[in-house]
Amino acid sequence: MDQFYLQLWNKGGKKMTPRQALEKAKAEVRKKKEWAAEKFWAAFVLTGSIRRAGNRLRISSQLVDDGTDSLVWSERYDREMADVFEVQDEIARKIAEALRVQLSPQEQEALAVKPTESLQAYDLYLRGKSFARRLTRQDLEFALQMFENAVGLDPTFALAHAAIANACAQFHYHYERAQGWIGRAVSATQKASAIRRDLPEVLVAEGWILYAEGQYDQAVSLVRQVIERKPDTEGAYYLLLRALFASGQYHEVVRLGDAALEASGGDYNVYVPITNALGALSKKDALDKMRQREIQALETHIRTVPEDARARTLLAGDYASLGMVEAAEREASLAISLRPNEAIVLYNAACVFCQLGKKPEALAAIQKAWDAGFRDPDWARRDPDLALLHGDPEFEKLYPAGSREGS
């Protein structure tokens, strides 16, 4: 019945408010819509859903005027997977028409370009991105395998080549300081650039290589160019804020925080440098508010991806900082049980133990993190969550000042 109202609303060009359909849609998305409108000062909010059965897709989209709660545009698409790029293009154009936005020739051309002709390669790429965001060794390995399989299916898939470069650079930074990883990353960016130099994702990949090699200022300069062109480029703001934090530019991280959160959508990684910068600047009230926002984002994410151990350690840190000791210990313990040998999980666990005042446990965890591959003194020495360990002889031995390798 609700779908009938939606279809009826679209006929004849009449301005109707399909109450039953709208009320149901609002009930399902109210929290997200209100959060998005308040956080981004959005006049319009796009909601929708995708259902897949075999090779069939059902995509429902609604554009709602936040000020009046009226439905500006809605559509349902029942298509084959092979049509997914055409549907993306059509939705973007329909929204532009509904908002009376005139697309430039360059924007129209960008919408018409398919990232790849292989749907299987595109599916592998999307799944790989979801693993890569978690940043653990195992997840990066999974992601890298998916990206490599994607370019195996379509060697001209520039986005997948750029994603390979990102994964290799981050593997070098987090786990193995071997030049082979940088070599693979550089090779992948060269392939991506040769195919589509215009893609901002290619520049982000080059930026991650600079970051992994400790060239923070150059990484910042490059990624700022990307954000000027396309602020919501995958990983752009996260890279920018990490590089700024690693070079001690805490005020700039905080200044860019809201814009970064707005552009990054559901990527929880961007909260990390923001909360660290607020902590380093001793802005307790602002930090507590930001942690509350991060808790909401992480809890929502974990309901969908309960096996994300890194997200659980970040959530544990937020709980610990707000005095929720039992919840913090629960999440940290669960994360370590999920990934007992992951450097990034162990590092974050050390942060949690510090916040709980458990120095012996924190030292043990940071030693294990170092053994597992986390060797960056620039980050560890600036991290306010490790303040309890700063100056401790064991910590100073692992992460001495002035040493990129920490060894």
N, C-alpha and C positions, 0 to 999 in steps of 0.2 A: 504493500500500500504506500509506504513512504517513497519507494522508487517511482511509483505512479505520479505522486505529487511533484517530485523533482522533474519528471519528464513533462508534466503538464505545465509547470512553471516556465519551461524553456520554449513552449509553443506560442506563437502569435506575438512575441515581443512584449507581453504585458508585464508590468511590474507587480508581481504577487509575492507574498511571503508564505511559503509552504510550511505552515506551523508544525504539523506533525513531523515532517521530515527534518525541519530545522531544529525542533526541540530534541529529537533523538540525536541528531548530529552534535548539537551543543552539549548534550549530556555526556557524550563520549569524548569530546575534545575540549570541554570547558576549561579544565585546568591548564592544558597546554596552550590554548588560545589566549587565556587571560595572562598567563606567564609571558607568552611571546609578545603580546600587545604592550604589556607594562614594561618589559625589559627592553624592547626594541622601539617603543613608541610607534608601533605599527598601526596604520589606518586600516589596513586590510590583512586578513590572515588566511592563508591557504591550508586547507586540511584535506585529508583523503586516505585511501587505503588501497592496497594491492593484494589480490588473491591469485594464487597460481595453482593450476591443476594440470599436471603434465605440461604440454606445450601451450595451454590456454591461459590467458591473463584476463582478469577483470580489474580494471582500474577505475576508481571513483574519486573525483576531485570536486571540492567546493571552495569557492572564494567568498569570504564573509566580510562585510563592512563592520569593523569593530565598533564604530560609533553608534550604529543603528541596529546591529544584529541582523541586518537583512542580507539575504543571499544575493550576491552580485552575479555569480555565474556558477553553474554546476554541470557536470557531464559524467557519463559512464561509458567506458570503453570495454568491449568484449573483443579481444584480439588474440592472434597467434603471437608467440614469443618473437617470431621473425619480424613483427611490426613494432617492436618496443621503441626503436629510435624514432620512427614516424610519430608514435603517440607522444613521446617527449616533445618533439618539435611542435606538434599540434597543440598540446596543452600550453606551452609557452606562448604561442601565437594567440590562442584564445584568451589567455589572461591579459596579454597586452591590449587586445581589442576591447575587452571588458573594462579595462582601466583607461581606455583611450590613450594609450602610450604608443607613440610612433617609433617603430624600430628603425634604426639606421641601417643602411645597406650592409655595413660591416657586421652588425648584430644579426641580420637576417642570414648572411652568409655563414656566420658561426653556428647558427641553429641548424643549418642544412648539412653541415659536415658530420659524418658518422665517425666515431672514434675507431671503429673496426667493422669489417664486413662479417666477421665471425661472431655469432651470438655466444658460442661456447667459450671463445676467448674472452668476451666481455663478462660473462658470468664468472669465469675464473678470476678475472681482474677485480671484480666487485667483492668476491669472497676473500681474495687475498688482502684487500684493503681493510676489511673488518678484522682480520688477524693481525695485520701490521700495526694497527693502532694500539694493540695491547703491549707491544714492545718487549715481551719476554723472549728469551732465546728460542724456545720451542715455537712460539707464535710467529716470530720473524722467519724461522726456517720454513714453517708451513706457508707463510705468505710468499716467500721467495720461490718456493716450488710452484705455487699457483701462477705467479707472474711469469716464470720461465716457461711453464706449459702454455700460457696465453700467447707469448711471442713465438713459441713453437708452432702454434696453430696459425698465427698471423704475424710474420716477421715485420710487418709495417705498422704494428700497433704501438704508436709512440708513447701513449700513456703507460702501457705496461713496461716498456723499456725504462721510462722515468721512475716507475715504482720499484723496479729492480735496483736502480741506483740508490733510491732512498733506503731500501732495506739493507743493502750492502754497507752504506755509510753508517747507518745506525748500528749494524752488527759490529762494525769496527769500533765505534764509539763505546758501546755498552759492554762488549764481550771479548773481542779479540783484536788487540792493537797490532794486527799484521797488515802490512802494506798490500797484501793480496786482495783484501776487501776493498781498499780504496781503488786499486787497479780495476777491479770488476765494476765498481760504481762509475768510474770515469768512462770506461768502455760503454756502459749502458747509456750514459748521458750523451755520448757522442752519437750513438745509434739513434736515440730519440731526437736529438737536435737535427740530424741529417734528414729525418722524416718530417718533423713538424717543429721547426725552431720557434714558431710563433706561440707554442703552448706555454702558458705560465707554469704548468707543472714541471716542465723541463728545467726552468730556471730554479724552481724550488729544489729539485734534485741536485743541481749544481751547488745550491746553497748548503744543503746537508753535507756535501763533501767538504766544503770550506769549514763548516762547523766541526765536523769530525776531526779535522786537522788543526783545530784551535785557532782558525782565522776568523775570529768573531766579528770584527769590524767589516770585513769583506762580505761575510754572510749577511750581516744586517743591511748593508748597502744594496745587495742584490735582491733580497727578499722584500725590501721596501718598494722596489720597482714593480715587483709582482703584485703587491697589495694595491698599488696605485691603479694597476690595470684590472685586477680581478680580486677583490678583497676576500672572497670565499674560496679561493684556491686551497685545495686539500693540504693541510699541514703548514700553510704559509705563516699564519700568525703564531702558531706554536713554535716554529723555528725562530721567528723573529724575537719572541719573548725569551726563549731559552738563550739565544745568543746575547741579548741585552743583559739578562741576569748573570750569565757566565762572565761578562765583562764588567760587572758591577754597576750597571745603569738601572738601579732599582726604581728610581722615580719615573723613568721613561716606561718601564714595564707597567707600573701602576696607572700611568696616564693612558696607556693604550688598552688597559684591561677590558673596559666595556665594549670597545669596538672589536676586540679580539673575540670576546664571548659571543657577540652578535654575529660575527662572520663565521664562527667555527661550528655552529649548529650543535650536533650531539657529540662532538669530539671532546671528551672530558680532559684530555691531556693539557689543554690550554690553561686549566686552572692551576696546574703545578707551579709554573714560574710566577704567576700572579700572587698566589698565597705565599710563596717563598719571599717575594719582594716585599710584600706587606709585613711579613715577619721580620725581615732584615731591617726594615725601617721602623720597627716597633709600633706599627699602627694597629693596636690591638682591637679597637672597635671595628675598624674597617675589615680587619682580618677575620674576626668572628662572623661578620655578616657574609663575607665571601665564602667562608667555610660552610655556612648554612646553605648557600646556593650550591656549593659543590656537593654537599651531602645529598641534596635533592636530585642533582644530576646523576650521581653515582648510584644511588638507590634505584632510580628509574632504570639505569643501564643494567644493573645486576639482576633485576627482575627478568630481563630479557636474555642476558648472557651471564648466568650464575657461575660459570667456570672461569671467568676473568679474574685471575688471582691478583694481578696488578691493581685492578680497580678496587679489589677488596682491601689491599694494603693502604691505598689512598683513603678509602673510607675509614679504615681503622685509625689513621692519623688524624682525620677530622674529628672522629669521636673522642680520641684521646685529648685533643686540644681543647675540647669543650667539656671535659670532665666526665665523659661517658665511659668510664673505665671498663666495665664489664663488656659493653658492646665492642670497644676497641680491641680488647684481648680476644674476643670471639672471632672477629673478622681477621685479625692478624694470624691467629692460630689456624683458621681455615685456609687462608691464603698460602701459608707455609706448607700445610698438608697437601694442597693442590699442586704446588710447585716447590718442593723442598730444596732444589739446587739452582734456582733461578737467581742470578745476581741482582736484578732489579727488584725482585720481591724481597730478597734478604736486606737490601739497602733500605727499602721503605719500612721493613719491619724494625730495623735499627732506629729509624726515625720515630716510630711508634713507641718503642721501649724508652727512648730518650724523653719523650713527652710524658711518659708514665713514671719517670724518675728511676727507671731500672737500668742503671749504668752497666753492670756486668752482662746482662742480657743484650744490651745495645752493642757493647764491645764485641761480644761473641758473634752477633749478627753481621756487624760491619766487617769483621775479619772474614766471615764466610762469603760476604758479598765481594770482597776484594779477591778472594781465592777463585770465585766463580767468574770474575772478569770485570767487575766495576772498578776502573782504575783512574777516574777523573778527579784530581785534587781541586780543580777550579770550581767544580760544582759542590763537592763534599765540604770544602773549607768555607764556602759561602752559605751553605744550607742552614738556616736558623733552626730547623728541626733537629739538627745534630749538635746544637750548642753545648749540650752536656758533655760531649766528647772532645770538643775543640780544646786544644792544649794538652790533652792527655797523651802521655808518651807513646802508648800503643797506637793511638789514632795518628799522631804525627809521623810515626814510622811508616804507616800505610799510605798516608796522603801528605807528604812533605810539601812545604811551600816551594813554588817555582818549578815543580816537576809535573809535566803533562802525563807522564806514565804512572806516576805514583808508585814507582818501584826503585 
